[in-house]
Amino acid sequence: MKATPFLQGMLVDLRPLSLEDVNETYINWLNDAEVCEFNSHHAYPYTRELAIEYVTGVRSQKRDLVLAIIAKDSGKHIGNISLQNIHPTNQSAEYAIILGDKEYWGKGIAKEASHLILKHGFEELNLHRIYCGTSVKNIPMQKLADSLGFAQEGIRKDAMFKNGEFVDVIEYGLLRSNYITP
């Protein structure tokens, strides 16, 4: 039985990640070099056991809000989006997204899902600041961050080792006062 959508958009619904999502397709995303080209995954093989441990862990605490991205046109679980490391005193959280189903790349899915979770973070979780970081080589994520209103705050030199080389990580931040709801 699939969970009721937690947040709803025109193209996607966001619902809690569940153990039902732990299937071959989901595991394959995190073992796909292209899907994980610019993130920290794909350093070690991702297994069903690791996926179960992850999903069980995030569902049992309130420090991370991890949601499944569900395509409205197909009902398929196509990715995950999250606000992680939610800090109640600093009223901050780290934003992350993975769109594992390549069929949905370049269709505005990531932008809509991001607006849904950012709006929830600022309006319902009372966050003051949401931040993220990405490889200097991850042009699609940089464009997404810019389109969402994130400001570049700095660069961490040689902060990520990926594909045999160290790369810089661009740090972004978005304050509630600068967030524009679409």
C-alpha positions in Angstrom: 0.0 0.0 0.0 1.5 3.3 -1.0 1.5 6.3 1.3 -0.7 9.3 0.8 1.3 12.2 -0.8 2.9 14.5 1.8 3.4 17.3 -0.6 1.7 17.7 -4.0 2.7 19.4 -7.2 1.5 19.5 -10.8 4.2 17.0 -12.0 5.1 15.1 -8.8 4.0 14.1 -5.4 6.4 13.8 -2.5 5.7 11.1 0.0 7.6 9.4 2.8 10.3 7.0 1.6 9.2 3.5 2.6 10.6 0.0 2.6 8.4 -0.7 -0.4 10.7 1.6 -2.3 13.7 -0.6 -1.7 13.7 -2.5 -4.9 16.1 -3.3 -7.7 15.4 -0.1 -9.5 16.1 2.1 -6.5 19.3 0.2 -5.7 20.4 0.5 -9.3 20.2 4.3 -9.2 22.9 4.4 -6.5 25.1 1.9 -8.4 24.7 3.9 -11.7 27.9 5.9 -12.5 25.9 8.4 -14.6 23.2 9.0 -11.9 25.9 9.4 -9.3 28.5 11.2 -11.4 28.5 14.3 -9.2 27.5 13.0 -5.7 29.1 11.0 -3.0 27.4 7.7 -4.0 29.0 5.1 -6.2 32.2 4.8 -4.2 31.1 1.4 -2.8 28.5 -1.0 -4.1 25.0 -0.1 -2.8 23.1 -3.2 -1.6 19.5 -4.0 -0.6 20.7 -4.3 3.0 22.2 -0.8 3.0 19.0 0.6 1.4 16.9 -1.0 4.1 19.2 0.3 6.8 19.0 3.8 5.3 15.2 3.9 4.9 14.6 2.5 8.4 17.0 5.0 9.9 15.5 8.1 8.2 12.0 7.0 9.1 12.8 6.7 12.8 14.0 10.2 13.5 13.3 13.9 12.7 16.8 15.2 11.9 16.3 14.3 8.2 13.2 14.7 6.1 13.6 12.3 3.2 10.8 12.0 0.7 10.3 9.9 -2.4 9.6 11.8 -5.6 6.6 10.2 -7.4 5.9 11.1 -11.0 2.2 11.9 -11.4 2.1 10.6 -15.0 3.2 7.1 -14.1 3.0 6.7 -10.4 6.7 5.7 -10.4 9.2 6.4 -7.7 11.8 8.4 -9.7 14.0 10.0 -7.1 14.5 11.2 -3.6 14.6 14.7 -2.1 15.5 15.8 1.4 16.2 18.3 4.0 18.9 16.8 6.1 20.8 17.7 9.3 17.8 19.8 10.4 19.1 22.0 13.2 16.4 23.4 15.4 18.5 26.1 17.1 20.1 27.4 13.9 16.9 26.8 12.0 18.9 25.4 9.1 19.0 22.3 7.0 20.9 20.8 4.0 18.9 20.3 0.8 19.7 17.3 -1.4 18.1 15.7 -4.4 18.7 12.6 -6.6 16.7 12.0 -9.7 17.5 8.4 -10.4 15.1 7.7 -13.3 16.9 9.2 -16.3 13.6 9.2 -18.3 12.6 12.2 -16.2 15.8 14.3 -16.5 15.3 17.7 -18.1 11.5 17.8 -17.6 11.3 20.3 -14.7 10.8 17.5 -12.1 13.7 18.5 -9.9 12.7 22.1 -9.9 9.1 21.4 -8.9 10.1 18.9 -6.3 12.6 21.3 -4.9 10.1 24.2 -4.6 7.8 21.9 -2.7 10.3 20.9 -0.1 11.9 24.4 0.2 8.4 25.9 0.8 7.7 23.2 3.4 11.1 23.9 5.0 10.6 27.6 5.3 6.8 27.7 6.1 6.2 24.5 8.1 9.6 23.7 9.7 10.3 27.4 10.3 13.7 27.1 8.8 15.7 30.3 8.4 18.4 29.0 6.1 18.7 26.0 3.7 22.0 25.2 2.1 23.6 22.7 -0.3 26.8 22.0 -2.0 27.8 20.5 -5.4 30.8 19.7 -7.5 32.1 22.5 -9.8 31.5 20.0 -12.6 27.8 19.5 -11.8 26.4 22.2 -14.1 22.7 20.9 -13.9 22.7 21.3 -10.1 24.3 24.7 -10.3 21.6 25.8 -12.7 18.9 24.3 -10.5 20.3 26.1 -7.4 20.5 29.4 -9.2 16.9 29.0 -10.5 15.7 28.3 -6.9 17.3 31.5 -5.6 20.3 30.0 -3.9 23.3 32.3 -3.6 26.8 31.0 -4.1 28.5 31.4 -0.7 31.9 30.0 -1.3 34.1 27.2 -2.7 35.6 24.3 -0.7 38.9 23.5 -2.6 39.5 19.9 -3.5 36.7 18.9 -1.2 35.4 15.9 -3.2 37.3 12.9 -4.7 35.4 11.7 -7.6 36.3 9.8 -10.8 40.0 9.7 -9.9 40.5 13.4 -9.1 39.8 16.0 -6.4 37.3 18.6 -7.4 36.1 21.8 -5.7 32.6 22.0 -4.1 30.5 25.1 -4.6 28.5 26.0 -1.4 25.1 27.6 -1.8 22.7 29.1 0.7 19.1 30.4 0.7 17.5 32.5 3.4 13.8 32.4 4.0 13.7 36.2 3.3 15.1 35.6 -0.2 12.9 32.6 -1.1 10.3 33.4 -3.7 7.5 30.9 -3.9 6.6 30.1 -7.5 
